[in-house]
Amino acid sequence: MIRKIIYFNSTVVILLAGLFCIYPTIRAGLDLNDPALKGPGIPKMAGRIYRNLTPRYAAWAKDRIQRGRAEKLSVDDISGTEWPLFGSVFFLWALENLQTAWDAGDRSLGAEPKVFARDAIIAASELVIDPKHATWVKKHWGEDYLHRENVFYRMLIMGALTARAQLLHDGAHVDMLREQVDSFTRELDASETGLLDDYPGECYPGDVMAAVMCVKRADAVLRTDHSNFVARAVRGFTGNRATRHQLPPYAAVSKTGTPASHARGCANSYMSLITPELWPAHARQWFELHDRFFWQERMTAVGYREFPKDIPHSDWTMDVDAGPVIAGHGVAASAFGVGAARKNGRFDRAYPLATEVLASVFELPNGTLALPRLLSDASDAPMLGEAAILWQLTVQPEKGVAVRSGGGIPTFTYILLLSVFVFGAWRIWEAIGSLRQSLWPSARLEERVVLAPKIQSGIWMGLMAIVIGSFVSGYHAFGLAALVLGVMLPATKKKKPPTGAEDWPDPPQGKAMN
């Protein structure tokens, strides 16, 4: 049995190393010189993600609506309640970008997005407006949740329904979209500060900006004109509404309009994706300030900080919006910084950030991004990370902005790609060596002994059963973890060399010794 385990594990190690180390590094290396990363266009990587993600997103969204799991979640379960919704809107916004590229003559995707992704468009938009998925906001706002503040959720509804209308022109839920646009614009326009709450007592200006953007985009669908509303809405983010860096804050007090926090990188990048199509002059100034106070080159990597450098104890932290903050680099700030830089024509920033994304996501042969998948919520929003990256890579410069090229490949990108490739090659070499031997090299057989072989065989078979069950039930990350544990068996220890009396041969049997 131990012999069979070693054969199986060696084969699995070769496959895993090739799948997760060798292929992703070669794939990323080939993409580093993609012209659509260095300038406008749809990167080849985005096309692969889109083709793989679209049918899976449709199936997942349909299943989640049918199961009704969202009704049972606590309002404190942020990843379970919010992530499925805004992940779906990110996905729909990415599809809008891809369709725009197709309409402009880009046929690299092979099939027209609104045709290929029709089921996914419908499923994603239905998920966003599904009343069961609004259970958490009902707990915050009551049954009047669609008509009073609740900016984040209402923004998602407007964004999803506008994207569906733009892509499919099927007339679905247009009345709901119109009602949301009308009620939100009246409420925000009547606000003394130009701000409203996302949740009771919590106001995030970036979400207010996104809602204003959704209103402007809905005008093209509803044949309405809210240009005066859009122009006036900038009051919520300027003057005494801004922070000491003259940037909108991450959080504010909606009743007074005063900042409740510093400007933060994740919010700055998000706002820079939105504002160029609303207020071009302010957007240009805000992005320049974001770049001045938050861009850094540190520890061989480049990226946007989550907090300004003069805020103490902010280089190593973590929260649900920022993600991990590593040596000051904000993971969310830098990831959304790819799209923000592309939107503002700053490919000298977008390109180096994109190469770091290429190196760190571990794209598999079928287009799945291994690391974003593992970091997403496996039970409630398994494709959030992939949808977000697809959106970022498909963002194009806003009309009228000056495009600046340049930017090199950071040392971090080279270090990561080379390290992962060498590790994978080493593991493959060792596994091949095990396969070429009958069991272990003879020297090792003399020097090592398998510990409790029957127990280890039982543990291994149990882990393999978990692997099979996890992959059948869709818990791929759990199954992969069990597989990795399995290939670490069998455990051995080094034999003790014979010493002292153990060096003498056994005495002959049946003879007296004098």
C-alpha positions in Angstrom: 0.0 0.0 0.0 2.8 2.4 0.8 4.3 1.7 -2.6 1.0 2.6 -4.3 0.7 5.8 -2.2 4.2 6.9 -3.2 3.4 6.2 -6.9 0.1 8.1 -6.7 1.5 11.0 -4.7 4.5 11.5 -7.0 2.1 11.7 -10.0 -0.1 14.1 -8.2 2.9 16.3 -7.2 4.0 16.5 -10.9 0.4 17.5 -11.9 0.0 20.1 -9.2 3.4 21.6 -9.7 2.7 21.9 -13.4 -0.8 23.2 -12.9 -0.1 25.7 -10.1 3.5 26.7 -10.7 4.9 26.0 -14.2 1.8 26.9 -16.3 0.9 30.1 -14.5 4.4 31.5 -14.6 4.8 30.7 -18.3 1.3 32.1 -19.0 2.1 35.3 -17.1 5.5 35.7 -18.7 3.9 35.5 -22.2 1.4 38.1 -21.3 3.8 40.7 -19.9 4.2 42.3 -23.3 0.5 42.4 -24.2 0.0 45.8 -25.9 -3.5 46.1 -24.2 -1.8 46.2 -20.8 0.5 49.0 -21.9 -2.3 51.0 -23.5 -6.0 50.9 -24.5 -7.6 47.6 -25.5 -8.8 44.4 -24.1 -5.9 42.3 -22.7 -5.7 38.7 -23.7 -5.9 37.6 -20.1 -9.3 39.4 -19.8 -10.7 37.4 -22.7 -9.6 34.1 -21.1 -11.2 35.0 -17.8 -14.4 36.1 -19.5 -14.8 32.9 -21.5 -14.2 30.7 -18.4 -16.1 32.8 -15.9 -19.3 33.6 -17.8 -21.0 30.1 -17.9 -19.9 29.4 -14.3 -21.3 32.7 -13.1 -24.7 32.0 -14.7 -24.9 28.6 -13.1 -23.8 29.9 -9.7 -26.2 32.9 -9.6 -29.2 30.8 -10.6 -28.4 28.2 -8.0 -27.9 30.8 -5.3 -31.3 32.4 -6.0 -33.0 29.0 -5.9 -31.4 27.9 -2.6 -32.4 31.0 -0.8 -29.4 30.9 1.4 -29.2 34.7 1.6 -32.3 34.9 3.9 -30.5 33.0 6.7 -27.4 35.2 6.9 -26.6 37.7 9.7 -26.2 41.4 8.9 -22.7 41.0 10.3 -21.7 38.5 7.6 -20.3 41.0 5.2 -18.8 38.6 2.7 -22.0 36.5 2.7 -24.4 39.4 2.2 -22.6 42.1 0.3 -20.0 40.2 -1.8 -22.5 38.3 -4.0 -24.2 41.5 -5.0 -21.4 43.8 -5.8 -19.4 41.0 -7.4 -22.4 40.6 -9.8 -22.4 44.3 -10.6 -18.6 44.2 -11.2 -19.2 41.3 -13.6 -22.0 43.2 -15.4 -19.8 46.3 -15.7 -17.0 44.2 -17.2 -19.5 42.8 -19.7 -20.5 46.3 -20.7 -16.9 47.2 -21.3 -16.4 44.0 -23.4 -19.5 44.8 -25.5 -18.3 48.4 -26.0 -15.0 47.0 -27.4 -16.9 44.5 -29.6 -19.1 47.4 -31.0 -15.9 49.3 -31.7 -14.6 46.4 -33.9 -12.6 44.2 -31.5 -13.4 40.6 -32.4 -10.8 38.9 -30.3 -13.5 37.5 -28.0 -14.8 35.2 -30.7 -18.5 35.7 -29.9 -20.4 38.9 -29.1 -20.5 39.3 -25.3 -24.3 40.1 -25.1 -25.0 36.9 -27.0 -22.5 34.6 -25.3 -23.2 36.0 -21.8 -27.0 36.3 -22.1 -27.8 33.8 -19.4 -25.1 35.2 -17.1 -26.4 38.8 -17.6 -30.0 37.7 -16.7 -28.9 35.6 -13.7 -26.5 38.2 -12.2 -29.1 41.0 -12.5 -31.9 38.9 -11.1 -29.6 38.0 -8.1 -29.0 41.7 -7.3 -32.7 42.6 -7.2 -33.8 39.3 -5.6 -35.8 40.2 -2.4 -34.2 37.3 -0.5 -30.8 38.9 -1.2 -32.1 42.1 0.3 -32.8 40.5 3.7 -29.8 42.1 5.3 -30.7 45.6 4.2 -34.3 45.1 5.3 -33.0 44.4 8.8 -31.1 47.8 8.6 -33.9 49.9 7.0 -37.2 48.0 7.4 -39.7 47.4 4.6 -39.1 50.9 3.2 -35.5 49.9 2.2 -36.0 50.8 -1.4 -37.1 54.4 -0.8 -34.9 55.7 2.1 -31.2 56.2 2.0 -29.6 52.7 1.8 -27.3 54.1 -0.9 -25.1 51.0 -1.4 -27.9 48.6 -2.2 -29.9 51.0 -4.3 -26.8 51.8 -6.3 -26.3 48.1 -7.0 -29.9 47.8 -8.2 -29.5 50.8 -10.6 -26.1 49.6 -11.8 -27.3 46.0 -12.5 -30.6 46.9 -14.2 -28.9 49.6 -16.3 -26.2 47.2 -17.5 -28.9 44.6 -18.4 -30.9 47.1 -20.3 -27.8 48.4 -22.2 -26.7 44.8 -23.1 -30.0 43.0 -23.8 -32.6 45.7 -24.4 -35.2 43.2 -23.1 -37.3 45.8 -21.2 -37.0 43.8 -18.0 -37.5 45.7 -14.7 -37.4 49.1 -16.4 -40.1 50.4 -14.1 -38.1 49.4 -11.1 -35.0 51.1 -12.5 -37.0 54.3 -13.2 -38.5 54.3 -9.7 -35.1 53.9 -8.1 -33.5 56.7 -10.2 -36.4 59.1 -9.5 -36.6 58.4 -5.8 -32.8 58.5 -5.2 -32.2 61.7 -7.2 -35.0 63.5 -5.3 -33.7 62.3 -1.9 -30.0 63.2 -2.6 -30.9 66.6 -4.2 -33.0 67.4 -1.1 -30.1 66.5 1.3 -28.4 69.5 2.9 -25.0 68.0 2.6 -25.2 66.0 -0.7 -24.7 62.8 1.2 -26.8 59.9 2.4 -26.2 56.9 4.5 -25.3 53.4 3.3 -26.4 51.9 6.7 -27.9 53.8 9.6 -25.2 56.1 10.9 -22.7 55.0 8.2 -21.9 57.1 5.1 -19.3 56.2 2.5 -18.9 58.9 -0.1 -17.6 56.5 -2.7 -20.9 54.7 -2.8 -22.7 58.0 -3.2 -20.5 58.8 -6.2 -21.2 55.4 -7.7 -24.9 55.9 -7.3 -24.7 59.3 -9.1 -22.7 57.5 -11.9 -25.5 54.9 -12.1 -28.1 57.7 -12.5 -26.1 59.2 -15.3 -25.8 55.9 -17.1 -29.5 55.1 -16.6 -30.3 58.3 -18.6 -29.3 56.5 -21.8 -31.8 53.7 -21.0 -34.7 55.8 -19.7 -34.3 58.6 -22.1 -34.1 61.1 -19.2 -31.7 63.9 -18.4 -30.2 64.3 -15.0 -27.2 66.4 -16.0 -28.2 69.2 -13.6 -28.5 66.7 -10.8 -25.1 65.3 -11.6 -23.4 68.7 -11.7 -24.9 69.7 -8.3 -24.0 66.4 -6.7 -20.2 67.2 -6.6 -21.0 69.5 -3.6 -20.9 66.4 -1.4 -17.2 65.9 -1.9 -15.6 69.3 -2.2 -14.8 72.2 0.1 -15.2 71.4 3.8 -16.4 67.9 2.7 -12.8 67.0 1.7 -9.9 65.8 3.9 -6.7 67.6 4.6 -5.3 66.1 1.4 -8.1 67.7 -0.5 -9.5 64.2 -1.3 -12.9 62.9 -0.4 -12.9 60.9 2.8 -13.4 57.1 3.1 -16.3 57.8 5.5 -18.3 60.9 6.4 -21.1 62.1 8.6 -24.0 62.5 6.3 -26.0 65.0 8.5 -23.1 67.5 8.7 -21.0 66.5 5.7 -17.8 66.5 7.7 -15.2 63.7 7.1 -15.3 60.9 9.6 -12.0 59.4 8.4 -8.9 60.1 6.4 -8.8 59.5 2.7 -7.9 55.9 2.1 -6.4 54.1 -0.9 -9.2 51.6 -1.5 -11.7 54.5 -1.6 -9.5 56.7 -3.7 -9.0 54.0 -6.4 -12.7 53.2 -6.4 -13.6 56.9 -6.8 -11.1 57.4 -9.5 -12.9 54.6 -11.5 -16.1 56.5 -11.3 -15.5 60.3 -11.3 -14.0 60.8 -14.8 -17.4 60.3 -16.5 -19.1 62.6 -13.9 -16.8 65.5 -13.2 -13.7 65.4 -15.4 -11.9 68.3 -13.9 -12.3 67.2 -10.3 -11.5 63.6 -11.3 -8.2 64.7 -12.8 -7.3 66.6 -9.7 -8.3 63.8 -7.3 -6.3 61.2 -9.2 -3.2 63.4 -9.2 -3.6 63.9 -5.4 -4.1 60.1 -5.0 -1.0 59.4 -7.0 1.0 62.0 -5.1 0.1 61.0 -1.6 -0.5 57.2 -2.0 1.7 55.8 -4.7 4.9 54.1 -3.4 7.7 51.9 -4.6 8.8 49.7 -1.7 10.2 46.2 -1.1 10.7 45.7 -4.9 7.0 46.3 -5.5 4.9 49.3 -6.6 1.4 50.1 -5.7 -1.0 52.4 -3.9 -0.9 52.7 -0.1 -4.0 52.2 1.9 -3.2 55.1 4.3 -1.0 58.2 3.8 2.6 57.8 5.0 2.2 60.2 7.9 -0.4 58.0 9.7 1.5 55.9 12.2 1.1 52.1 12.5 -0.6 51.8 9.2 1.9 49.7 7.2 0.7 46.3 8.3 -3.0 45.9 8.9 -6.2 44.3 7.5 -9.9 45.0 7.1 -12.8 43.8 5.0 -12.6 46.8 2.6 -8.9 47.3 2.3 -7.9 43.6 2.4 -4.3 43.0 3.6 -2.0 46.0 3.9 1.6 44.8 3.3 4.4 47.3 3.9 1.9 50.0 3.3 0.7 48.6 0.0 -3.1 48.2 0.0 -4.2 45.1 -1.9 -7.6 46.5 -2.7 -6.1 50.0 -3.4 -3.6 48.5 -5.9 -6.0 46.1 -7.5 -8.6 48.8 -8.1 -5.7 51.0 -8.9 -5.3 49.1 -12.2 -8.7 50.2 -13.4 -8.4 53.6 -11.9 -5.1 54.3 -13.7 -6.5 52.9 -17.0 -9.7 55.1 -16.7 -7.5 58.2 -16.2 -5.2 57.3 -19.1 -2.2 56.6 -16.7 -0.8 53.4 -18.2 2.6 54.3 -16.7 0.8 53.3 -13.4 -1.6 50.7 -14.8 1.0 48.6 -16.6 3.4 47.8 -13.6 0.3 47.2 -11.4 -1.1 44.8 -14.0 2.1 42.8 -14.2 2.0 42.3 -10.5 -1.6 41.0 -10.9 -0.4 38.7 -13.7 2.3 37.2 -11.5 0.2 36.8 -8.3 -3.2 35.5 -9.5 -1.9 32.0 -10.7 -4.1 31.6 -13.8 -4.9 28.0 -14.5 -5.2 26.4 -18.0 -9.0 26.8 -18.0 -8.8 30.6 -17.2 -9.6 30.2 -13.5 -7.6 32.5 -11.2 -6.4 30.3 -8.4 -5.5 32.9 -5.8 -8.5 35.2 -6.2 -10.7 32.1 -6.0 -9.1 31.0 -2.8 -9.4 34.5 -1.2 -13.1 34.9 -2.2 -15.9 33.5 0.0 -16.2 29.9 -1.1 -19.7 29.4 0.1 -21.3 32.8 -0.8 -19.2 34.7 -3.4 -16.6 32.2 -4.9 -16.1 34.3 -8.1 -15.9 37.8 -6.6 -12.1 38.1 -7.1 -12.2 37.0 -10.7 -15.1 39.3 -11.5 -13.3 42.3 -10.0 -10.1 41.6 -11.9 -12.1 41.1 -15.1 -13.7 44.5 -14.6 -10.3 46.2 -13.9 -8.6 44.8 -17.0 -11.5 45.8 -19.3 -11.7 49.5 -18.2 -10.7 51.9 -20.9 -9.6 55.5 -20.8 -12.4 58.0 -20.4 -13.0 60.0 -23.6 -11.0 63.2 -23.7 -8.3 62.2 -21.2 -4.6 62.3 -22.2 -3.1 58.8 -22.4 0.3 58.5 -20.8 2.3 55.3 -21.6 5.4 54.0 -19.9 6.1 52.2 -16.7 8.3 49.1 -16.4 8.0 45.7 -14.9 8.7 45.8 -11.1 11.4 43.6 -9.6 8.7 42.0 -7.5 7.1 40.6 -10.6 10.3 38.9 -11.7 11.1 37.6 -8.3 7.7 36.0 -7.8 7.5 34.4 -11.3 11.1 33.0 -11.0 10.6 31.8 -7.4 7.3 30.0 -8.3 8.8 28.4 -11.4 11.9 27.2 -9.7 9.9 25.7 -6.8 7.6 23.9 -9.3 10.5 22.6 -11.3 12.3 21.3 -8.2 9.1 19.5 -7.0 8.7 17.9 -10.4 12.3 16.8 -10.5 12.0 15.1 -7.1 8.7 13.5 -7.9 10.1 12.1 -11.2 13.0 10.7 -9.1 10.6 8.8 -6.9 8.7 7.4 -9.9 11.9 6.1 -11.4 12.7 4.1 -8.3 10.8 1.0 -7.4 9.9 2.6 -4.1 12.7 4.8 -2.8 16.3 4.9 -3.8 18.1 2.0 -2.2 20.2 4.4 0.0 17.0 5.8 1.4 15.6 2.4 2.1 18.6 1.7 4.2 18.5 5.0 6.0 14.7 5.6 6.5 11.7 3.7 7.8 8.0 4.4 7.3 6.2 5.2 10.5 3.1 3.2 11.4 2.4 2.3 7.7 -1.1 0.9 8.4 -2.2 4.0 10.2 -0.7 6.3 7.6 -2.4 4.2 4.8 -5.8 4.7 6.6 -5.2 8.5 7.0 -4.3 8.8 3.3 -7.4 6.9 2.2 -9.5 9.1 4.4 -8.0 12.3 2.9 -8.6 11.0 -0.6 -12.3 10.4 0.3 -12.5 14.0 1.5 -10.9 15.1 -1.8 -13.4 13.3 -3.9 -16.4 14.4 -1.7 -15.2 18.0 -1.7 -14.8 18.3 -5.5 -18.1 16.6 -6.1 -19.9 19.0 -3.8 -18.2 22.0 -5.2 -15.9 22.8 -2.3 -12.8 22.8 -4.4 -10.5 24.8 -2.0 -11.3 22.3 0.8 -10.6 19.4 -1.5 -7.3 20.9 -2.7 -6.2 21.4 0.9 -6.9 17.7 1.7 -5.0 16.6 -1.5 -2.0 18.7 -0.5 -2.0 17.0 3.0 -2.3 13.6 1.3 0.7 14.0 -0.9 2.8 14.9 2.2 2.5 11.2 3.3 4.0 8.8 4.1 6.0 10.2 7.0 9.3 8.6 7.7 12.2 8.8 10.2 15.9 8.1 9.8 17.1 4.8 11.0 19.7 4.8 13.8 23.0 3.3 12.7 24.0 0.1 14.5 26.3 0.7 17.4 28.2 -1.3 20.0 26.9 -4.9 20.5 24.6 -4.4 17.6 27.6 -4.7 15.3 28.3 -8.3 16.3 26.6 -11.1 14.4 24.1 -13.3 16.2 25.7 -16.4 17.9 25.3 -19.7 16.1 22.2 -21.7 17.3 22.6 -25.1 19.0 26.3 -24.9 19.9 27.8 -24.2 23.3 30.1 -21.2 23.5 33.3 -21.4 25.7 
